[in-house]
Amino acid sequence: MESIHKEVSLYGIEHHQGVIDTIIRELRIEACAFDVKLILVEAVMNAHYHGNQSDSAKPIMIRYSVRNRCLNIQVEDCGEGFKQLIFPDEIKNEHLLDEGGRGLYLIRCLSDNVKMIQNTIHINKTLTYP
């Protein structure tokens, strides 16, 4: 697989599904689409609601690259960032249906490595497909 490096700006979440579908097609990773789509949806929603405070005039930058089956994603918002963001290892049964908190957990579960640096979430995932 050739190396691909791209960046896209997204304003609000009205067209986020189409942008994510385009990223998956461009990277030719349809076989891994479920995991990658869920990771991106959760990261973009988190950026929009928490980082950009639901302000659709503020951009969300999605940078992505793939090389040797290693997918690297960065989702950057306009927020101030977090000094120490916790990506939970588990969610207790009594919190499974809570409105918030599952997104970071899902990103962590579906990724090899995830960290927040200032206002940008950095995600690495090894792509496994036939």
HELIX and SHEET records of a PDB file:
HELIX    1   1 HIS A   16  LEU A   27  1                                  12    
HELIX    2   2 GLU A   30  CYS A   32  5                                   3    
HELIX    3   3 ALA A   33  ASN A   46  1                                  14    
HELIX    4   4 ALA A   47  GLY A   51  3                                   5    
HELIX    5   5 ASN A   93  HIS A   95  5                                   3    
HELIX    6   6 ARG A  102  LEU A  110  1                                   9    
SHEET    1   A 5 ILE A   4  TYR A  11  0                                        
SHEET    2   A 5 PRO A  59  ARG A  67 -1                                        
SHEET    3   A 5 CYS A  70  GLU A  76 -1                                        
SHEET    4   A 5 THR A 120  THR A 126 -1                                        
SHEET    5   A 5 ASN A 113  ILE A 117 -1                                        
END                                                                             
